[in-house]
Every structure is written in C-alpha cells, then in structure tokens.
Amino acid sequence: MRIGELAARAGVSVRSLRYYEEQGLLTSTRSASGQRHYTEAHVERVTFLQRMYAAGLSSRTIAELLPCVDSPSETTSDAALERMAEERERLSAHIEELVRTRDALDVLMATNRAHRAGLSPTATV
C-alpha cells in the first residue's frame, strides 16, 4: 500500500509517517519512481507507535524501545522495561512539579480574591 492508504488506515497524517521514517521508527520499500510502499504489518506498527507517543514517550525513547519489539529477547525485554521505568519516574517528577505549580497558582488566586473582596465598589474604574 502507498503512504496515503497507510495514513488513512492507521488514522495518522502522511506527515507523521514521513516523520516516523526520518526518526528510524518506520521503514518502507521504494518503487522505481521513489514512492513509498508498506505492508499490512506497517498498520500495526504505526498503531503501536501512536500508543507509545500517547504514553508520553519521545521519538528517541521509542527508538530505544523498538529492539524489544523487533528482536524480542530477555535482554531487550529487560532493557525496555528499565527504560520505561525511567520514563515513568521522569513523568512522575514532572507531575509533582506541575502540582506544586498549580498549588502556587491557587495561592495567588486566593490572594487576588481576598484583595478583590476588600475593594470598595466605588474604587473600581
């Protein structure tokens, strides 16, 4: 199948597929005229890549995890699990920072509300 059909079947843009190829996450064969051609297996591959992106993983991290998919073994499985654990820790730290930031904003909003409540109706312009 050609790139447009793969995009439609996988529910992604053609641009995304080209990006995946640039990042080494997806490969295609080329016709004599240079058109990309894909197989049924590529639909599953793109769906898998989308799940990885939805989990917050970067292209680089996904590339590090693909050996577990492409050449499954205990070694690649262990390495993938370790890498995903690292990513989970990174996300947890980011979530904690976002919670702290939200809490700081809540304090500012409470201060603003208290200040606003203290303004007399004639003081507003």
C-alpha positions as YAML, in Angstrom:
chain: A
units: angstrom
residues:
- id: 1
  name: MET
  ca: [0.00, 0.00, 0.00]
- id: 2
  name: ARG
  ca: [1.09, 3.57, -0.53]
- id: 3
  name: ILE
  ca: [1.65, 6.19, 2.13]
- id: 4
  name: GLY
  ca: [-1.79, 7.79, 1.83]
- id: 5
  name: GLU
  ca: [-3.55, 4.47, 2.36]
- id: 6
  name: LEU
  ca: [-1.38, 3.63, 5.35]
- id: 7
  name: ALA
  ca: [-2.12, 7.04, 6.83]
- id: 8
  name: ALA
  ca: [-5.86, 6.55, 6.38]
- id: 9
  name: ARG
  ca: [-5.86, 3.01, 7.76]
- id: 10
  name: ALA
  ca: [-3.72, 3.88, 10.76]
- id: 11
  name: GLY
  ca: [-5.52, 7.15, 11.46]
- id: 12
  name: VAL
  ca: [-2.46, 9.37, 11.20]
- id: 13
  name: SER
  ca: [-1.26, 12.03, 8.80]
- id: 14
  name: VAL
  ca: [1.09, 11.41, 5.91]
- id: 15
  name: ARG
  ca: [3.38, 13.94, 7.57]
- id: 16
  name: SER
  ca: [3.50, 11.76, 10.70]
- id: 17
  name: LEU
  ca: [4.51, 8.74, 8.65]
- id: 18
  name: ARG
  ca: [7.30, 10.68, 6.99]
- id: 19
  name: TYR
  ca: [8.45, 11.85, 10.43]
- id: 20
  name: TYR
  ca: [8.45, 8.27, 11.73]
- id: 21
  name: GLU
  ca: [10.67, 7.28, 8.80]
- id: 22
  name: GLU
  ca: [13.02, 10.20, 9.42]
- id: 23
  name: GLN
  ca: [13.35, 9.08, 13.05]
- id: 24
  name: GLY
  ca: [14.05, 5.47, 12.05]
- id: 25
  name: LEU
  ca: [10.82, 4.19, 13.62]
- id: 26
  name: LEU
  ca: [9.26, 3.03, 10.36]
- id: 27
  name: THR
  ca: [10.74, 1.72, 7.14]
- id: 28
  name: SER
  ca: [9.30, 1.33, 3.69]
- id: 29
  name: THR
  ca: [10.35, -0.08, 0.39]
- id: 30
  name: ARG
  ca: [10.57, 2.29, -2.55]
- id: 31
  name: SER
  ca: [9.29, 1.82, -6.04]
- id: 32
  name: ALA
  ca: [11.45, 2.64, -9.06]
- id: 33
  name: SER
  ca: [9.82, 6.07, -9.07]
- id: 34
  name: GLY
  ca: [10.63, 6.59, -5.39]
- id: 35
  name: GLN
  ca: [7.14, 6.07, -3.97]
- id: 36
  name: ARG
  ca: [6.94, 4.55, -0.51]
- id: 37
  name: HIS
  ca: [5.25, 1.16, -0.19]
- id: 38
  name: TYR
  ca: [4.07, -0.52, 3.01]
- id: 39
  name: THR
  ca: [2.63, -3.85, 4.09]
- id: 40
  name: GLU
  ca: [-0.21, -4.81, 6.43]
- id: 41
  name: ALA
  ca: [2.32, -5.13, 9.25]
- id: 42
  name: HIS
  ca: [3.01, -1.41, 8.97]
- id: 43
  name: VAL
  ca: [-0.56, -0.59, 10.04]
- id: 44
  name: GLU
  ca: [0.08, -2.41, 13.32]
- id: 45
  name: ARG
  ca: [3.49, -0.77, 13.66]
- id: 46
  name: VAL
  ca: [2.06, 2.72, 13.27]
- id: 47
  name: THR
  ca: [-0.72, 1.93, 15.74]
- id: 48
  name: PHE
  ca: [1.93, 0.74, 18.19]
- id: 49
  name: LEU
  ca: [3.97, 3.92, 17.65]
- id: 50
  name: GLN
  ca: [0.88, 6.01, 18.34]
- id: 51
  name: ARG
  ca: [0.34, 4.17, 21.63]
- id: 52
  name: MET
  ca: [3.94, 4.89, 22.59]
- id: 53
  name: TYR
  ca: [3.53, 8.59, 21.81]
- id: 54
  name: ALA
  ca: [0.25, 8.66, 23.75]
- id: 55
  name: ALA
  ca: [2.20, 7.32, 26.75]
- id: 56
  name: GLY
  ca: [4.34, 10.45, 26.60]
- id: 57
  name: LEU
  ca: [7.42, 8.86, 25.07]
- id: 58
  name: SER
  ca: [9.68, 10.80, 22.73]
- id: 59
  name: SER
  ca: [10.85, 9.54, 19.34]
- id: 60
  name: ARG
  ca: [14.29, 8.91, 20.79]
- id: 61
  name: THR
  ca: [12.90, 6.85, 23.65]
- id: 62
  name: ILE
  ca: [10.65, 4.90, 21.30]
- id: 63
  name: ALA
  ca: [13.68, 4.11, 19.13]
- id: 64
  name: GLU
  ca: [15.44, 2.78, 22.22]
- id: 65
  name: LEU
  ca: [12.47, 0.52, 22.98]
- id: 66
  name: LEU
  ca: [11.96, -0.89, 19.49]
- id: 67
  name: PRO
  ca: [14.60, -3.65, 19.76]
- id: 68
  name: CYS
  ca: [12.24, -5.31, 22.25]
- id: 69
  name: VAL
  ca: [9.58, -5.36, 19.53]
- id: 70
  name: ASP
  ca: [11.80, -6.07, 16.54]
- id: 71
  name: SER
  ca: [14.13, -8.63, 18.15]
- id: 72
  name: PRO
  ca: [12.41, -9.89, 21.29]
- id: 73
  name: SER
  ca: [14.65, -11.50, 23.88]
- id: 74
  name: GLU
  ca: [15.08, -11.45, 27.62]
- id: 75
  name: THR
  ca: [17.83, -8.87, 27.21]
- id: 76
  name: THR
  ca: [15.80, -6.49, 25.02]
- id: 77
  name: SER
  ca: [12.72, -7.00, 27.19]
- id: 78
  name: ASP
  ca: [14.65, -6.20, 30.36]
- id: 79
  name: ALA
  ca: [16.23, -3.14, 28.73]
- id: 80
  name: ALA
  ca: [12.84, -1.90, 27.54]
- id: 81
  name: LEU
  ca: [11.27, -2.36, 30.96]
- id: 82
  name: GLU
  ca: [14.14, -0.49, 32.59]
- id: 83
  name: ARG
  ca: [13.84, 2.36, 30.07]
- id: 84
  name: MET
  ca: [10.06, 2.58, 30.57]
- id: 85
  name: ALA
  ca: [10.59, 2.69, 34.35]
- id: 86
  name: GLU
  ca: [12.98, 5.62, 33.85]
- id: 87
  name: GLU
  ca: [10.38, 7.39, 31.75]
- id: 88
  name: ARG
  ca: [7.73, 6.74, 34.38]
- id: 89
  name: GLU
  ca: [9.97, 8.30, 37.03]
- id: 90
  name: ARG
  ca: [10.56, 11.30, 34.78]
- id: 91
  name: LEU
  ca: [6.82, 11.73, 34.27]
- id: 92
  name: SER
  ca: [6.14, 11.36, 38.00]
- id: 93
  name: ALA
  ca: [8.67, 14.09, 38.77]
- id: 94
  name: HIS
  ca: [7.06, 16.31, 36.14]
- id: 95
  name: ILE
  ca: [3.61, 15.67, 37.62]
- id: 96
  name: GLU
  ca: [4.90, 16.60, 41.09]
- id: 97
  name: GLU
  ca: [6.31, 19.84, 39.69]
- id: 98
  name: LEU
  ca: [3.01, 20.61, 37.95]
- id: 99
  name: VAL
  ca: [1.12, 20.02, 41.22]
- id: 100
  name: ARG
  ca: [3.48, 22.43, 43.02]
- id: 101
  name: THR
  ca: [2.97, 25.00, 40.26]
- id: 102
  name: ARG
  ca: [-0.82, 24.58, 40.43]
- id: 103
  name: ASP
  ca: [-0.73, 24.97, 44.21]
- id: 104
  name: ALA
  ca: [1.29, 28.19, 43.87]
- id: 105
  name: LEU
  ca: [-1.26, 29.50, 41.39]
- id: 106
  name: ASP
  ca: [-4.07, 28.60, 43.80]
- id: 107
  name: VAL
  ca: [-2.36, 30.74, 46.47]
- id: 108
  name: LEU
  ca: [-2.10, 33.66, 44.04]
- id: 109
  name: MET
  ca: [-5.75, 33.29, 43.08]
- id: 110
  name: ALA
  ca: [-6.82, 33.21, 46.74]
- id: 111
  name: THR
  ca: [-4.76, 36.34, 47.39]
- id: 112
  name: ASN
  ca: [-6.39, 38.04, 44.40]
- id: 113
  name: ARG
  ca: [-9.88, 37.07, 45.60]
- id: 114
  name: ALA
  ca: [-9.15, 38.40, 49.09]
- id: 115
  name: HIS
  ca: [-7.79, 41.61, 47.60]
- id: 116
  name: ARG
  ca: [-10.79, 41.92, 45.29]
- id: 117
  name: ALA
  ca: [-13.21, 41.36, 48.18]
- id: 118
  name: GLY
  ca: [-11.57, 44.23, 50.04]
- id: 119
  name: LEU
  ca: [-12.06, 46.73, 47.24]
- id: 120
  name: SER
  ca: [-14.96, 49.11, 47.68]
- id: 121
  name: PRO
  ca: [-17.45, 49.20, 44.81]
- id: 122
  name: THR
  ca: [-16.61, 52.85, 44.16]
- id: 123
  name: ALA
  ca: [-12.90, 52.10, 43.87]
- id: 124
  name: THR
  ca: [-13.32, 50.27, 40.58]
- id: 125
  name: VAL
  ca: [-12.92, 52.18, 37.36]
...
